[in-house]
Amino acid sequence: MTQQTYVTLNNGVKIPQFGLGVFLVDGDNNTEDAVIEALKLGYRHIDTAHAYFNERGVGEAIKKSGIPREEIFVTSKLWPTEYGEGLTYKAVEKMLKRLQLDYIDMVLLHHPMRDFIGGWKDLEKLNADGKVKAIGISNFDKDFNKLDELLKVAKVMPAVCQSECHPYQTQQKLRNALGKYNTLIEAYYPIGHGDKNLINEPIFTKLAQKYNKTNVQIILRWHIQYGNIVIPKSSNPVHIKENFEIFDFELSPEEMEEIKKLDTAKYYFLVPFAEYEKIIDGYNENVAKYD
């Protein structure tokens, strides 16, 4: 069985560096199947969210896996409509019920909108009460003013910032902003949202041939050595297995430097703020239903 790596968060909690993301995995049943398959292969980190509408599937898979709870790291995210003092605390208690867990390893604020300050204050309380082991943020790389606003009032610094990150967008500005807090980058869209231009860059093709791996495996290995936490999404058993087979080789420092040259700060998810607001609002009703 593949042995993955772990990293330590800024509060001392250990997190598996590689996980299964279930964004866009359709429904609880499909999610349960994907998570069960991943756990069988040795995955020990599952990343979900209220707005993915599949937390119950994650919880069922964990319950049926037979794996001790303390060996599985579960991350979920709160929707902006759930932010606010008092409101966020209750939202996480509902999240615990959906996941059928006594505690959640990490909870993130999904977007820097609405009352994220009130939401953060409640996350700090939940952390102090032991219902959440670590707390963090997501998508705050899109608005550094809001990131600064949060950091000024936070008593507990974010353990991670989950952001779009891949060889075309290595998030150097975000790393610089969060480095002094030892806040780690958790990468979504780790292969550039499946962009064939990125996946088929000559450097990845060359290294895939050298190490007898796929181009995607080379990119995922790059994330690990770069220090990212990485959560590629898949519900395909073949891809779930292939994605995890990246711990039996290592890229050289020279190869890491060559990959670094690909960075153009490119985003795949980048929309004007007004449009961003509409996207968020479009999810509100469905999030309320999945409760």
Buried (B, 14 or more C-beta within 10 A) or exposed (E): EEEBEEBEBBEEBEBBBBBBBBBEBEEBEBBBBBBBBBBBBBBBBBBBBBBBBBBBBBBBBBBEBEBEEEEBBBBBBBBBBBBBBEBBBEBBEEBBEBBEBEBBBBBBBBBBBBBBBBBBBBBBBBBEEEBBBBBBBBBBBBBEEBBEBBBEEBEBBBBBBBBBBBBBBBBEEBBEBBEEBEBBBBBBBBBBEEBEEBBEBEBBBBBBEEBEBBBBBBBBBBBBBBEBBBBBBBBEBEBBBBBBBBBEBEBEEEBBEBBEEBBEEBBBEEEEEEEBBEEBEEBEEEBEEBE
